[in-house]
Structure formats: C-alpha cells, structure tokens
Amino acid sequence: MDYKNKFGLPYEYPDLFEEHMLYVPPRAEPPVLDEKYPYINKKFYFRLARISILAASKTVGFILLKLIIGLKCNNREILKKYKKELKNGAITICNHVHMWDFLCVMFAIRNKSLFFPAWPKNLTGPNRHLIRLVGGVPIPNKKSGIVEFNHTLNDVLHQGKWLHFYPETSAWFYFDAIRPFKKGVFSYAVKHNKPILPLVITYRDPRKIFKLIYRKKPLLSITLGEPIFPDQNLSEVEATQKVLYQTREWMQKTAGFDMIIDQNVKKRSEM
C-alpha cells in the first residue's frame, strides 16, 4: 500500500487493517491448538521459568527500553488513584505499533503480570518460548480449541488477574493512527464487569544523544488513561459497543494523530 507514516519510514502496510505485516521465520512445527492444549501452562518448571523471565524483563528489559527506544511513561499515577477499583483485575488495551510494545505495557503497569492472546504463527518463530513465558495465550486455529481458549481467558479474569488485548489485532510498526477495533475484546470486560485500562503509544522526536543514534526513527512514549467501566444498565451488545467507543475515543484524542480512521472502515483504500 502506498500510505506512508509521517516519519517517512520505509514500511509497507497491508490493504486490510487486520492483516499482519510481520514475517515470522518458521523455527518449529505449529502446535495443535485443540481442547487438550495447555493454553496457560501450569507445570512447575514452566511457572518457575515464567517468574525468572518476568523478573529479567522488569529489570534488564526496562533498562533496554529506556536506552534503545527512549521510552517514557505518562500518567502512571492513575494506578495509585484507582488502586481499589483495579485490585480485582482489569483489561489493558494498547495500539500495536512496535516489536516491543508489550514490554512497554509491562513498563507502564509495573507490578501486574499480564496474559494476552497471541498470534498462532508466533508459536512457530524464534521467540515462541519467550512469548509463552511472558503470558502469551495462543489463539486456536482449530474449532475444538476455541471453547478451551475462551474458558482460559474467562478464568484469568474470574481469578482477578489481568488480561491484555491488542484490539487492532496485528502489529503495524510506527503506524500513526488508531486502526479499527475488534469488538470481541471488549465483550470480556462487559461479561466480567472488569474495567478497561487504556494505554496509547505515541512518538516524539529524538533529542540530545538520541538524535545521534536515531536519525529517522522517533522515540516512544506510553500514556495511561483512566479506567473505563462497563455500563451494567445496558444490554451486553450495547455495553460492549459503548466501552469500545469510549476506549477508542480516548486513544485517538490522546494520540493526537492527524489521520483518524472510522471504526466501520475495513480497508484504507475505501477511505
């Protein structure tokens, strides 16, 4: 597609918003994602490895975020302000624009461990083990696995844990607009009456030493918004649409993108 982001970076974006621009080099056979697959591995060795990886991510990983992409976090005081409302779990939402954006979300919320739906192809690539260890729950490619997958996500929320979603579904690097959202993401918040904690990644021009290192790519900032609570007085369909709209409206406003994409537009070529 001929659309170019405002930074002039040489990325070619797909025609459909939900299509992936990332190529995952195969390193392993795809797992069978059926009703028998352990969508969250509860074995002792895996849990121990997960604790170790999360600890490394929140130390070495966070340092690298600061050094390599100059990450800054805005409005972290939101977590303290709404500590009571968030103590029984929440759903974080963020735009999907960088290889490390999940680590950026971890950087923003700090003390919470997240689980997130993961693109199945990522489980065949070089980062497949890391993705599982930081909380990736693979999306089934078999109908027999969908029930167990949904049960797993529902169980995470029922236990008062945190889920993370990318409602745009696919990563478009440095894309400077908020793409349309999948509404199924928000139905989990409505069904479980959990708050949506929106985050948005924005860009800023490099300065000082970063200007010498990054001559083209901008630095990243991540901003937390106030929690958005489902309206329990509405029907499930209406409440889902409302919380989606509220989340998307805040993200677009906070991001301040020049290009605003209508939720109902499926292709950029149709705009």
Rosetta silent file (secondary structure, phi, psi, omega in degrees, C-alpha in Angstrom):
SEQUENCE: MDYKNKFGLPYEYPDLFEEHMLYVPPRAEPPVLDEKYPYINKKFYFRLARISILAASKTVGFILLKLIIGLKCNNREILKKYKKELKNGAITICNHVHMWDFLCVMFAIRNKSLFFPAWPKNLTGPNRHLIRLVGGVPIPNKKSGIVEFNHTLNDVLHQGKWLHFYPETSAWFYFDAIRPFKKGVFSYAVKHNKPILPLVITYRDPRKIFKLIYRKKPLLSITLGEPIFPDQNLSEVEATQKVLYQTREWMQKTAGFDMIIDQNVKKRSEM
SCORE:     score description
SCORE:     0.000 S_00000001
   1 L     0.000  148.279 -172.662    0.000    0.000    0.000 S_00000001
   2 L   -87.830    0.169  179.353    1.275    3.483   -0.793 S_00000001
   3 L   -68.918  133.976  177.702    0.393    5.081    2.565 S_00000001
   4 L  -120.186  138.618  176.968    3.468    6.353    4.401 S_00000001
   5 L   -69.761  167.046 -172.805    3.607    7.323    8.037 S_00000001
   6 L   -71.186   -7.963  179.170    4.593   10.891    8.867 S_00000001
   7 L   -91.156   -6.423  179.358    8.128    9.831    9.791 S_00000001
   8 L    72.021   21.474 -179.892    8.887    8.658    6.267 S_00000001
   9 L   -75.042  143.424 -172.833    9.870    5.190    7.474 S_00000001
  10 L   -81.149   59.852  177.755   10.009    2.565    4.713 S_00000001
  11 L  -105.692  137.823  176.699    7.181    0.329    5.896 S_00000001
  12 L  -104.232  113.881 -177.080    4.654   -1.181    3.528 S_00000001
  13 L   -91.485  145.451 -179.277    1.313   -1.608    5.275 S_00000001
  14 L   -65.522  168.070  178.399   -1.224   -4.270    4.194 S_00000001
  15 L   -73.318  -39.101 -179.920   -4.506   -3.473    2.472 S_00000001
  16 E   -96.009  139.477 -175.700   -6.642   -4.845    5.299 S_00000001
  17 L   -61.853  -34.050 -176.363   -6.295   -3.376    8.772 S_00000001
  18 L   -85.532   -5.453  179.582   -6.239   -6.766   10.493 S_00000001
  19 L   -72.250  150.383 -179.076   -3.559   -8.238    8.203 S_00000001
  20 L   -91.094  138.313  174.487   -0.079   -8.779    9.602 S_00000001
  21 L   -98.317   -8.638 -176.013    2.942   -7.009    8.162 S_00000001
  22 L   -87.600  129.981  173.598    5.335   -9.078   10.262 S_00000001
  23 L   -96.060  126.608  179.689    7.016  -12.125    8.755 S_00000001
  24 L  -105.929  108.923  179.339    7.739  -14.861   11.292 S_00000001
  25 L   -66.566  125.512 -176.951   10.511  -17.193   10.112 S_00000001
  26 L   -67.106  131.448  177.539    9.448  -20.756   10.940 S_00000001
  27 L  -125.567   -9.471 -178.848   11.618  -22.499   13.512 S_00000001
  28 L  -155.263  161.862  176.022    9.233  -25.180   14.723 S_00000001
  29 L   -70.207  141.931  179.096    6.115  -27.086   13.750 S_00000001
  30 L   -64.983  138.955  178.693    2.897  -25.330   14.758 S_00000001
  31 L   -71.453  158.544  176.498    1.328  -26.784   17.911 S_00000001
  32 L   -85.900  105.077 -175.358   -2.055  -28.448   17.790 S_00000001
  33 L   -91.796   73.471  179.677   -4.293  -25.857   19.406 S_00000001
  34 L  -111.622 -163.397 -176.532   -7.237  -28.056   20.334 S_00000001
  35 L   -70.227  -12.706 -179.440   -9.136  -28.672   23.569 S_00000001
  36 L   -94.595   -9.019 -176.650   -6.155  -30.576   25.024 S_00000001
  37 L   -72.136  136.738  177.891   -3.601  -27.807   24.584 S_00000001
  38 L   -80.592   88.371 -174.933   -2.401  -26.111   27.830 S_00000001
  39 L   -61.052  -32.497  166.253   -3.242  -22.512   26.923 S_00000001
  40 L  -123.022  113.195 -176.559   -1.727  -21.496   30.255 S_00000001
  41 L   -74.168  120.413 -176.267    0.972  -23.941   31.244 S_00000001
  42 L  -105.202    8.462  178.733    0.662  -24.682   34.970 S_00000001
  43 L   -68.285  149.086 -173.629    3.587  -27.067   35.290 S_00000001
  44 H   -58.208  -46.419 -176.441    6.109  -26.195   37.983 S_00000001
  45 H   -63.845  -35.933  179.516    9.107  -25.826   35.669 S_00000001
  46 H   -70.024  -42.625 -179.954    7.192  -23.502   33.369 S_00000001
  47 H   -63.925  -37.298  177.703    5.938  -21.333   36.220 S_00000001
  48 H   -66.317  -43.569  178.414    9.470  -21.080   37.593 S_00000001
  49 H   -64.499  -37.146  179.046   10.813  -20.095   34.174 S_00000001
  50 H   -63.410  -43.793  178.112    7.999  -17.525   33.811 S_00000001
  51 H   -59.634  -41.881 -178.970    8.910  -15.906   37.129 S_00000001
  52 H   -66.582  -43.709 -179.213   12.547  -15.687   36.018 S_00000001
  53 H   -66.787  -40.944  178.877   11.700  -14.211   32.617 S_00000001
  54 H   -64.783  -38.888  178.036    9.320  -11.647   34.096 S_00000001
  55 H   -63.871  -41.922  179.004   11.958  -10.612   36.627 S_00000001
  56 H   -67.343  -37.328  179.932   14.520  -10.197   33.832 S_00000001
  57 H   -64.889  -37.360 -176.304   12.019   -8.265   31.711 S_00000001
  58 H   -85.554    1.685  174.581   11.292   -5.853   34.555 S_00000001
  59 H  -118.788  -78.172 -179.341   14.971   -5.182   35.181 S_00000001
  60 H   -62.443  -42.455 -178.464   17.188   -5.632   32.138 S_00000001
  61 H   -61.562  -43.125 -179.353   14.268   -5.293   29.724 S_00000001
  62 H   -67.364  -34.812  176.842   13.113   -1.986   31.170 S_00000001
  63 H   -64.365  -41.863  179.223   16.648   -0.604   31.050 S_00000001
  64 H   -64.700  -37.149  177.343   16.876   -1.537   27.375 S_00000001
  65 H   -59.363  -41.360  179.927   13.564    0.190   26.681 S_00000001
  66 H   -67.001  -42.489 -174.504   14.975    3.394   28.117 S_00000001
  67 H   -77.563  -38.863 -170.816   18.262    3.123   26.262 S_00000001
  68 H   -90.973  -43.068 -178.984   17.121    1.854   22.882 S_00000001
  69 L  -115.778    7.021  175.476   13.728    3.459   22.251 S_00000001
  70 L    59.803   36.465 -172.633   13.867    6.187   24.919 S_00000001
  71 L   -61.641  133.662  172.429   10.601    5.019   26.462 S_00000001
  72 E  -124.412  146.818  179.350    8.772    7.446   28.734 S_00000001
  73 E  -116.789  132.182  179.174    5.595    6.733   30.692 S_00000001
  74 E  -113.378  143.734  173.924    2.902    9.323   31.353 S_00000001
  75 L    69.106   30.345  178.307    0.096    9.251   33.940 S_00000001
  76 L   -64.953  -18.782  178.726    1.323    6.290   35.960 S_00000001
  77 H   -62.869  -15.237  175.802   -0.349    7.918   38.970 S_00000001
  78 H   -55.940  -38.207 -177.427   -3.601    6.546   37.519 S_00000001
  79 H   -63.616  -38.805  178.368   -2.678    3.167   39.022 S_00000001
  80 H   -73.390  -41.481 -178.674   -2.486    4.625   42.514 S_00000001
  81 H   -60.597  -38.785 -176.973   -5.610    6.747   42.081 S_00000001
  82 L  -111.361   31.242 -177.850   -7.702    3.723   41.074 S_00000001
  83 H   -56.518  -43.375 -178.913   -5.926    1.092   43.146 S_00000001
  84 H   -64.644  -44.736 -177.470   -9.155   -0.064   44.792 S_00000001
  85 H   -69.467  -23.917 -176.087  -11.070   -0.329   41.502 S_00000001
  86 H   -99.372   -4.321 -172.314   -8.240   -2.271   39.829 S_00000001
  87 L   -67.429  -21.986 -179.167   -7.388   -4.676   42.640 S_00000001
  88 L  -100.949   22.265  176.250   -9.727   -7.397   41.331 S_00000001
  89 L   103.716  158.762 -178.262   -8.322   -7.426   37.827 S_00000001
  90 L  -160.985  171.241  176.318   -8.585   -5.370   34.670 S_00000001
  91 E  -120.034  120.235  176.297   -8.137   -5.463   30.911 S_00000001
  92 E   -92.580  145.550 -178.694   -5.408   -3.336   29.372 S_00000001
  93 E  -130.496  137.612  178.728   -5.734   -2.102   25.792 S_00000001
  94 L  -151.508  153.248  171.887   -2.996   -0.612   23.610 S_00000001
  95 L   -71.620  150.186 -170.855   -2.255    0.156   19.973 S_00000001
  96 L  -108.524   92.957 -168.502    0.031   -2.423   18.348 S_00000001
  97 L  -134.038    6.408 -177.052    2.889   -0.480   16.746 S_00000001
  98 L  -153.805  150.989  178.697    6.231   -1.870   17.857 S_00000001
  99 L   -59.078  -30.272 -176.106    8.029   -5.175   18.287 S_00000001
 100 L  -107.134   20.093 -172.913    8.459   -4.378   21.982 S_00000001
 101 H   -69.133  -24.777  174.922    5.111   -2.751   22.709 S_00000001
 102 H   -67.972  -37.864  175.507    4.027   -5.477   25.128 S_00000001
 103 H   -64.469  -33.142  175.721    7.160   -4.781   27.127 S_00000001
 104 H   -63.561  -40.738  177.467    6.152   -1.107   27.009 S_00000001
 105 H   -64.434  -43.281  176.711    2.795   -2.027   28.566 S_00000001
 106 H   -58.801  -40.643  178.620    4.593   -4.027   31.254 S_00000001
 107 H   -60.855  -37.873 -176.326    6.783   -0.975   31.881 S_00000001
 108 H   -72.946  -40.334 -174.784    3.701    1.186   32.351 S_00000001
 109 H   -97.465  -15.076  170.443    1.807   -1.012   34.813 S_00000001
 110 L    59.584  -74.105 -166.325    4.899   -2.455   36.542 S_00000001
 111 L   -88.748    2.990 -178.312    3.541   -4.671   39.330 S_00000001
 112 L  -107.673  140.474  174.342    0.958   -6.679   37.388 S_00000001
 113 L   -97.195  131.358 -173.964    1.547   -9.862   35.422 S_00000001
 114 E  -109.299  150.325  165.078   -0.423   -9.991   32.192 S_00000001
 115 E  -116.456  148.145 -177.175   -1.772  -12.695   29.943 S_00000001
 116 E  -149.166  144.200  174.476   -2.592  -11.874   26.326 S_00000001
 117 E   -63.273  133.506 -175.511   -3.971  -13.618   23.211 S_00000001
 118 E  -117.443  139.922  175.957   -1.056  -14.433   20.910 S_00000001
 119 L   -58.676  125.960 -176.366   -0.937  -14.816   17.137 S_00000001
 120 H   -55.571  -34.863 -179.063   -0.541  -18.576   16.453 S_00000001
 121 H   -62.582  -25.905  178.502    2.296  -18.037   13.952 S_00000001
 122 H   -64.442  -20.049  179.960    4.398  -16.584   16.767 S_00000001
 123 H   -82.899    1.289  175.131    4.486  -20.055   18.275 S_00000001
 124 H  -110.579   -6.088 -174.093    6.472  -21.304   15.288 S_00000001
 125 L   -94.576 -177.113 -175.791    9.044  -18.498   15.278 S_00000001
 126 L   -67.061  -21.381 -178.762   12.311  -17.828   17.120 S_00000001
 127 L  -100.873   17.117 -172.653   10.563  -16.041   20.008 S_00000001
 128 H   -59.780  -40.419 -178.474    7.959  -18.746   20.609 S_00000001
 129 H   -71.577  -40.236 -179.954    9.203  -19.727   24.072 S_00000001
 130 H   -63.825  -41.771 -179.916    9.599  -16.131   25.236 S_00000001
 131 H   -60.896  -42.125  177.984    6.084  -15.229   24.092 S_00000001
 132 H   -66.774  -39.545 -175.427    4.605  -18.075   26.101 S_00000001
 133 H   -70.276  -32.725 -179.752    6.674  -17.239   29.176 S_00000001
 134 H   -83.669   -5.901  174.100    5.671  -13.573   29.321 S_00000001
 135 L   129.080    9.532 -178.573    1.989  -14.502   29.117 S_00000001
 136 E   -68.342  126.788  176.010    1.051  -15.368   25.535 S_00000001
 137 E  -112.750  105.062 -172.423   -2.113  -17.453   25.211 S_00000001
 138 E   -63.141  137.151  177.822   -2.227  -18.730   21.613 S_00000001
 139 L   -77.752  125.875 -174.389   -5.415  -18.143   19.651 S_00000001
 140 L   -62.422  143.211  172.107   -6.698  -21.542   18.429 S_00000001
 141 L  -105.099   10.655  176.663   -6.566  -22.435   14.776 S_00000001
 142 L  -127.706  139.424 -179.721   -8.959  -25.307   15.408 S_00000001
 143 H   -59.499  -32.730 -177.891  -12.632  -25.019   16.323 S_00000001
 144 H   -67.551  -15.627 -179.150  -12.159  -27.631   19.018 S_00000001
 145 H   -96.947  -12.227 -175.007   -9.800  -25.309   20.845 S_00000001
 146 H   -63.217  -41.673 -178.988  -11.955  -22.165   20.871 S_00000001
 147 H   -62.304  -45.575 -179.191  -14.050  -23.269   23.854 S_00000001
 148 H   -68.273  -37.161  176.652  -10.985  -24.067   25.955 S_00000001
 149 H   -60.471  -48.954  179.503   -9.270  -20.831   24.866 S_00000001
 150 H   -64.674  -38.057  177.459  -12.274  -18.749   25.947 S_00000001
 151 H   -60.962  -39.573  179.887  -12.522  -20.719   29.167 S_00000001
 152 H   -63.812  -46.962  179.384   -8.867  -19.892   29.869 S_00000001
 153 H   -65.341  -40.862  177.750   -9.351  -16.158   29.349 S_00000001
 154 H   -62.462  -38.372 -179.305  -12.548  -16.179   31.397 S_00000001
 155 H   -66.798  -37.624  177.229  -10.730  -17.995   34.188 S_00000001
 156 H   -58.259  -47.013 -179.124   -7.944  -15.374   34.213 S_00000001
 157 H   -70.972  -37.437  179.512  -10.495  -12.618   34.781 S_00000001
 158 H   -62.025  -32.342 -179.963  -12.520  -14.684   37.252 S_00000001
 159 L   -83.470    2.227  178.547   -9.391  -15.083   39.382 S_00000001
 160 L    79.525   19.895  178.142   -8.865  -11.317   39.484 S_00000001
 161 L   -91.506 -179.309 -174.567   -5.838  -11.381   37.197 S_00000001
 162 E  -110.636  140.571  173.539   -5.096   -9.035   34.290 S_00000001
 163 E  -115.454  147.601  173.712   -5.572   -9.554   30.564 S_00000001
 164 E  -121.112  137.945  177.384   -4.032   -7.517   27.783 S_00000001
 165 E  -129.415  146.776  165.780   -5.524   -7.124   24.316 S_00000001
 166 L  -106.947   96.541 -175.353   -4.473   -5.504   21.077 S_00000001
 167 L   -66.727  -14.413  174.489   -7.899   -4.702   19.608 S_00000001
 168 L   -78.177  -14.869  175.553   -6.265   -3.802   16.277 S_00000001
 169 L    75.787  -36.915 -174.969   -5.147   -7.496   16.227 S_00000001
 170 L  -125.445  153.863 -178.877   -1.975   -7.020   14.163 S_00000001
 171 L   -88.575  123.829  172.173    1.255   -5.068   14.586 S_00000001
 172 L  -120.399  106.932 -171.155    1.890   -2.196   12.151 S_00000001
 173 L   -64.377  126.901  177.383    5.210   -0.650   13.077 S_00000001
 174 L    56.951   26.268  176.770    5.146    3.113   13.711 S_00000001
 175 L   -70.778  130.590 -169.975    1.706    3.446   12.161 S_00000001
 176 L  -102.389   46.424  172.444    0.483    6.927   13.109 S_00000001
 177 L  -156.734  162.079  175.459   -3.264    6.325   13.522 S_00000001
 178 L   -93.077  118.203 -177.999   -5.557    4.189   15.625 S_00000001
 179 L   -80.325  166.639  178.531   -6.920    1.386   13.471 S_00000001
 180 L   -57.451  148.561 -178.838  -10.426   -0.156   13.835 S_00000001
 181 L  -100.365  150.190  168.705  -11.010   -2.360   16.884 S_00000001
 182 L   -85.347  128.940 -173.214  -12.417   -5.865   17.153 S_00000001
 183 L   -76.059  -21.019 -179.646  -15.412   -5.701   19.473 S_00000001
 184 H   -58.459  -31.418  177.616  -14.957   -9.200   20.900 S_00000001
 185 H   -55.316  -43.508 -173.192  -12.105   -7.850   23.010 S_00000001
 186 H   -81.192  -17.518  177.996  -14.488   -5.559   24.878 S_00000001
 187 H   -66.966  -28.244  176.865  -17.127   -8.209   25.434 S_00000001
 188 H   -63.868  -39.523  179.456  -14.828   -9.812   28.021 S_00000001
 189 H   -64.546  -41.426 -178.610  -14.913   -6.596   30.042 S_00000001
 190 H   -69.167  -46.719 -177.728  -18.709   -6.454   29.898 S_00000001
 191 H   -62.054  -35.426 -176.839  -19.287  -10.126   30.729 S_00000001
 192 H  -102.861    1.243 -178.220  -16.961   -9.981   33.735 S_00000001
 193 L    51.880   50.338  179.127  -17.670   -6.362   34.690 S_00000001
 194 L  -108.487  143.105  178.761  -13.958   -5.533   34.585 S_00000001
 195 L   -71.283  146.033  170.337  -12.554   -2.065   33.896 S_00000001
 196 E   -90.251  126.247  174.431  -10.716   -1.305   30.676 S_00000001
 197 E  -107.104  100.592 -175.475   -7.391    0.405   31.344 S_00000001
 198 E   -81.106  142.851  172.934   -6.469    2.087   28.049 S_00000001
 199 E  -132.391  151.025  177.458   -2.906    2.862   27.047 S_00000001
 200 E  -139.380  136.198  177.117   -1.633    4.504   23.900 S_00000001
 201 E   -95.811  128.223  177.856    1.842    4.607   22.407 S_00000001
 202 E  -125.176  176.535 -172.190    2.848    7.885   20.795 S_00000001
 203 E  -125.606  152.085  176.314    6.032    9.192   19.235 S_00000001
 204 E  -142.726  153.611 -178.764    8.375   12.096   19.822 S_00000001
 205 L   -70.185  139.545  177.517   11.400   13.431   18.000 S_00000001
 206 L   -69.592  143.366  178.139   14.780   12.294   19.353 S_00000001
 207 L  -131.655  164.867  177.515   16.899   14.895   21.106 S_00000001
 208 L    53.386 -128.611 -174.144   20.417   15.162   22.509 S_00000001
 209 H   -66.015  -31.103  179.552   22.272   11.832   22.367 S_00000001
 210 H   -64.236  -28.602 -179.996   19.224   10.038   20.961 S_00000001
 211 H   -66.693  -29.690  177.447   19.358   12.328   17.933 S_00000001
 212 H   -74.783  -31.681 -176.919   22.781   10.937   17.107 S_00000001
 213 H   -85.884  -44.069 -176.955   21.565    7.355   17.427 S_00000001
 214 L  -109.983   95.891 -179.015   18.093    7.700   15.889 S_00000001
 215 L   -86.021  -19.133 -178.734   18.240    9.850   12.811 S_00000001
 216 L  -124.465  -45.645 -175.537   14.930    8.617   11.437 S_00000001
 217 L   -76.919  136.429  178.645   13.008    6.591   13.986 S_00000001
 218 L   -78.410  166.783  173.356   11.157    8.517   16.694 S_00000001
 219 E   -87.270  162.664 -175.495   11.275    7.735   20.400 S_00000001
 220 E  -110.253  143.977  170.278    8.288    6.167   22.141 S_00000001
 221 E  -127.621  146.615  175.650    6.046    7.347   24.954 S_00000001
 222 E  -125.619  132.920 -175.490    3.234    5.363   26.564 S_00000001
 223 E  -120.729  133.633  175.962    0.332    7.061   28.318 S_00000001
 224 E   -92.682  140.675  174.326   -2.185    5.544   30.722 S_00000001
 225 L  -105.657  169.594  177.108   -5.797    6.640   30.705 S_00000001
 226 L   -70.503  146.960 -179.683   -8.366    6.498   33.449 S_00000001
 227 L   -57.982  145.339  177.484  -10.205    3.175   33.726 S_00000001
 228 E  -113.572  121.409 -172.821  -13.372    2.812   31.658 S_00000001
 229 L  -101.406  134.071  178.230  -16.109    0.846   33.384 S_00000001
 230 L   -61.354  143.708  178.759  -18.767   -1.147   31.522 S_00000001
 231 L   -85.952  104.177 -176.735  -22.295    0.200   31.808 S_00000001
 232 L   -75.512   -4.884  177.339  -24.198   -2.586   33.531 S_00000001
 233 L   -86.338   -7.707  179.816  -27.533   -0.866   32.838 S_00000001
 234 L  -100.561  165.566  172.248  -27.227   -1.611   29.130 S_00000001
 235 L   -66.390  164.093 -178.681  -27.589   -4.854   27.231 S_00000001
 236 H   -60.173  -41.679 -179.853  -24.389   -6.793   26.615 S_00000001
 237 H   -64.471  -45.973 -178.204  -24.275   -5.706   22.974 S_00000001
 238 H   -67.611  -40.730 -179.656  -24.891   -2.038   23.809 S_00000001
 239 H   -66.693  -37.212  178.145  -22.451   -2.036   26.720 S_00000001
 240 H   -64.007  -45.172 -179.882  -19.765   -3.644   24.566 S_00000001
 241 H   -65.191  -37.104 -178.525  -20.190   -1.029   21.846 S_00000001
 242 H   -66.688  -46.661 -178.022  -20.163    1.789   24.394 S_00000001
 243 H   -69.367  -32.339  174.298  -16.948    0.745   26.118 S_00000001
 244 H   -62.121  -48.037 -178.103  -15.300    0.178   22.722 S_00000001
 245 H   -62.197  -44.500 -178.621  -16.289    3.683   21.618 S_00000001
 246 H   -63.138  -41.894  179.771  -15.109    5.278   24.868 S_00000001
 247 H   -65.323  -47.022 -177.569  -11.755    3.495   24.713 S_00000001
 248 H   -65.553  -40.041  179.689  -11.172    4.314   21.068 S_00000001
 249 H   -61.981  -44.292  179.731  -12.218    7.941   21.511 S_00000001
 250 H   -64.554  -42.342 -178.254   -9.737    8.440   24.365 S_00000001
 251 H   -64.670  -42.835  178.992   -6.910    6.756   22.455 S_00000001
 252 H   -64.622  -43.391 -178.715   -7.478    8.841   19.336 S_00000001
 253 H   -65.492  -43.634 -177.935   -7.718   12.059   21.325 S_00000001
 254 H   -68.957  -39.124 -179.469   -4.636   11.298   23.421 S_00000001
 255 H   -69.345  -32.780  179.012   -2.575   10.175   20.447 S_00000001
 256 L    64.238   33.072 -178.714   -3.461   13.318   18.501 S_00000001
 257 L   -68.807  147.635  176.792   -2.975   11.575   15.179 S_00000001
 258 L   -71.628  -30.684 -174.884   -3.566   13.561   12.015 S_00000001
 259 L  -104.778  112.651  179.200   -5.279   10.581   10.409 S_00000001
 260 L  -104.228  123.137 -176.037   -8.470    9.425   12.138 S_00000001
 261 L  -101.167  127.088  179.111   -9.828    6.121   10.879 S_00000001
 262 L   -67.140  141.649 -177.526  -13.527    5.428   11.147 S_00000001
 263 L   -59.894  -30.362 -175.378  -14.374    2.271   13.084 S_00000001
 264 L   -86.114   -6.739 -178.985  -16.544    0.957   10.241 S_00000001
 265 L   -80.502  126.731 -176.860  -13.871    1.285    7.546 S_00000001
 266 L   -96.946  -30.625 -179.755  -12.366   -2.097    6.672 S_00000001
 267 E  -127.433  143.714  176.176   -9.850   -1.054    4.027 S_00000001
 268 H   -67.148  -28.903 -178.176   -7.765    2.059    3.741 S_00000001
 269 H   -68.669  -15.427 -179.132   -8.417    2.009    0.013 S_00000001
 270 H   -89.679   -5.257 -175.285  -12.133    2.578    0.764 S_00000001
 271 L   -74.513    0.000    0.000  -11.476    5.846    2.641 S_00000001
